Each structure stands twice: as structure tokens, then as C-alpha cells.
Amino acid sequence: MNDKLTKRDALNQLHDMLEGYIDMIHEEHADCIPDAWKASLQRRDKREPGRRDKQLLTDKIYSAIRKHMGRVRDRLKEFVGIKSDMWDAIRNVLDWQDDDFIREVIRLLQVAGVGGISLFKDKIGVGFDFTLVNAEVAKWASTHAIQLAADISKTTLDALQKSVETFISTPGYSMGDIVNDLINSKLSPLYGDNVEQRAWNIATTEVTRAYAQGQQQGADALSEQYPDVKVIKRWFTNYDDRVCDLCFPLDGAEVPEDENFYEPESDYEDGNPPRHVNCRCWMDYTTKITDD
């Protein structure tokens, strides 16, 4: 037991030391940081509950996305070599389902969702069995991972369509250039100007979403079982220069757990964090007994 605690303390100290170096790089050498590194150096607020676990899961989802993009690249190169019709090659690649990627993302989203439930449990101070909530989060993770994979493929298809238009209209533009565009994600305005930024943005967004999903499902279940317990959620932003104009006005906002912080615009913007792609905001909860 003591050995485990010692190892944990050592890891935490190492984590704090590395964060100190990252902060120093941001403050003293911001102009020298390559664009491809900036996303990976963007960390979460030190006040944020569970931030180390969130950062670790962000790194793991980033890695899974990069591996998925690499497999898509390899398949595209393969089919371009054996297919005479360019669109036939592209369809073969994008119709393929990367089961390894989906399984890994399901697992990581489940871990993050259960982490959100744990954060909620730690705050409420009310005895409650969260077994059914864990099962609901697992179901959500499975559905969302499949949708996420489909959306990544859709974004890739949009990029390829634009690249093919360039291929048709630009003398000397080859199929190899199309593959290169896919690798670098130069034609993907939704997720950034390069593959590293795109992968980091997706990973950050999905960890924010999964934790918020776990917290929200925990709050919903508690309110249903204990209607006399009022559950309040509060929005927090990161205290840095990257906080956007959408999230800044929400900092410190409080609403009942069954209400939204903003008007939902889609399944991806559901009234809770994330408010947008690459959102690092989070929620916290409090409870009180009503007088009724």
C-alpha cells in the first residue's frame, strides 16, 4: 500500500514538474513554438477536478485518432494503386469501418464518462447507487463512438472532394497530392490546418463531452430518485488567453441540473460543455434540500 502511494506521489510530482516546464515555454518562448506543437502543449486548468485523468484520456484518444488516420492513409494509398477509378478508390476507403478505432474510443469514452460520474458522486454528499447510471454511460459511449467515427469519415470525404476539384482544375496535381492533402488535413476547416491539430481538437472535445455526459446522467438520476434534492450545476472556463467569446460569458453561470447553459443547436452542442470544437470548459455541481 505504501509503495503504491509513493509511486502515485512520485508521478504527481513529475506531472507538476512537466506542467511547470510547459508553462515556462508558453510564457517565455511562445513565438518559437511550432504550430504542430501548440495543441499538445495546451493543457487544462489546474483548478479543474479530475484534470490529470482528463489530460491522460485526451492523450490516449489523440493517439487512437492518429492511428486511425494512418490506417485510412495506408488504405487510400493501397486502393489508389489498384483501382483505375479514383472515386471507386475513395469509396472503398471511406466505406471501411475501422473496428479497432471504434473499440478503443468506446473504451476511452466509457472511462471518461464514468470519471464524470465519480466527480459528481464526490460533490453531492448524498448516498446513491450509480450502477444503472454507469450502464447508461456505457451505452452512450458505444453509440457516440460509432457516430464520431462516421463524422470523421464525413469530414475526410469533404476534404477529398475539395482536393479532387483541385486535381481536376490544376495542371500537374496528382493523386499523390490528394493523399498528401488527406494526411495533412489542409482541406478540413472544421478541425484545423494540420493532422496534429485536428486530432488534438477532437480528443479535447470528446473528453470534455464524456465527462459532462457522465456528470449530467448522474445528476438526472439523482433528481429522479430524490426530487426534494435540488441539484445545481455551474460552468467554469479555463483561466487563460484561449478562452473564447462563446464560453467567456458562461463562466460562473449556474442553472438547475435539468436546464441548459445555452440553447442547444445540435447533438454536439447540447446545452452543456463542450460549447464548440476544442472546448476545455467543465461543470461542477452542488445540492441542497428544498423547503417543499
C-alpha positions, 0 to 999 in steps of 0.5 A, spaced: 500 500 500 505 504 501 509 503 495 503 504 491 502 511 494 509 513 493 509 511 486 502 515 485 506 521 489 512 520 485 508 521 478 504 527 481 510 530 482 513 529 475 506 531 472 507 538 476 514 538 474 512 537 466 506 542 467 511 547 470 516 546 464 510 547 459 508 553 462 515 556 462 515 555 454 508 558 453 510 564 457 517 565 455 518 562 448 511 562 445 513 565 438 518 559 437 513 554 438 511 550 432 504 550 430 504 542 430 506 543 437 501 548 440 495 543 441 499 538 445 502 543 449 495 546 451 493 543 457 487 544 462 486 548 468 489 546 474 483 548 478 479 543 474 477 536 478 479 530 475 484 534 470 490 529 470 485 523 468 482 528 463 489 530 460 491 522 460 484 520 456 485 526 451 492 523 450 490 516 449 484 518 444 489 523 440 493 517 439 487 512 437 485 518 432 492 518 429 492 511 428 486 511 425 488 516 420 494 512 418 490 506 417 485 510 412 492 513 409 495 506 408 488 504 405 487 510 400 494 509 398 493 501 397 486 502 393 489 508 389 494 503 386 489 498 384 483 501 382 483 505 375 477 509 378 479 514 383 472 515 386 471 507 386 478 508 390 475 513 395 469 509 396 472 503 398 476 507 403 471 511 406 466 505 406 471 501 411 469 501 418 475 501 422 473 496 428 479 497 432 478 505 432 471 504 434 473 499 440 478 503 443 474 510 443 468 506 446 473 504 451 476 511 452 469 514 452 466 509 457 472 511 462 471 518 461 464 518 462 464 514 468 470 519 471 464 524 470 460 520 474 465 519 480 466 527 480 459 528 481 458 522 486 464 526 490 460 533 490 453 531 492 454 528 499 448 524 498 448 516 498 446 513 491 447 507 487 450 509 480 450 502 477 444 503 472 447 510 471 454 507 469 450 502 464 447 508 461 454 511 460 456 505 457 451 505 452 452 512 450 459 511 449 458 505 444 453 509 440 457 516 440 463 512 438 460 509 432 457 516 430 464 520 431 467 515 427 462 516 421 463 524 422 470 523 421 469 519 415 464 525 413 469 530 414 475 526 410 470 525 404 469 533 404 476 534 404 477 529 398 472 532 394 475 539 395 482 536 393 479 532 387 476 539 384 483 541 385 486 535 381 481 536 376 482 544 375 490 544 376 495 542 371 500 537 374 496 535 381 496 528 382 493 523 386 499 523 390 497 530 392 490 528 394 493 523 399 498 528 401 492 533 402 488 527 406 494 526 411 495 533 412 488 535 413 489 542 409 482 541 406 478 540 413 476 547 416 472 544 421 478 541 425 484 545 423 490 546 418 494 540 420 493 532 422 496 534 429 491 539 430 485 536 428 486 530 432 488 534 438 481 538 437 477 532 437 480 528 443 479 535 447 472 535 445 470 528 446 473 528 453 470 534 455 463 531 452 464 524 456 465 527 462 459 532 462 455 526 459 457 522 465 456 528 470 449 530 467 446 522 467 448 522 474 445 528 476 438 526 472 438 520 476 439 523 482 433 528 481 429 522 479 430 518 485 430 524 490 426 530 487 426 534 494 434 534 492 435 540 488 441 539 484 445 545 481 450 545 476 455 551 474 460 552 468 467 554 469 472 556 463 479 555 463 483 561 466 487 563 460 488 567 453 484 561 449 478 562 452 473 564 447 467 569 446 462 563 446 464 560 453 467 567 456 460 569 458 458 562 461 463 562 466 460 562 473 453 561 470 449 556 474 442 553 472 438 547 475 441 540 473 435 539 468 436 546 464 441 548 459 447 553 459 445 555 452 440 553 447 442 547 444 443 547 436 445 540 435 447 533 438 454 536 439 452 542 442 447 540 447 446 545 452 452 543 456 460 543 455 463 542 450 460 549 447 464 548 440 470 544 437 476 544 442 472 546 448 476 545 455 470 548 459 467 543 465 461 543 470 461 542 477 455 541 481 452 542 488 445 540 492 441 542 497 434 540 500 428 544 498 423 547 503 417 543 499 
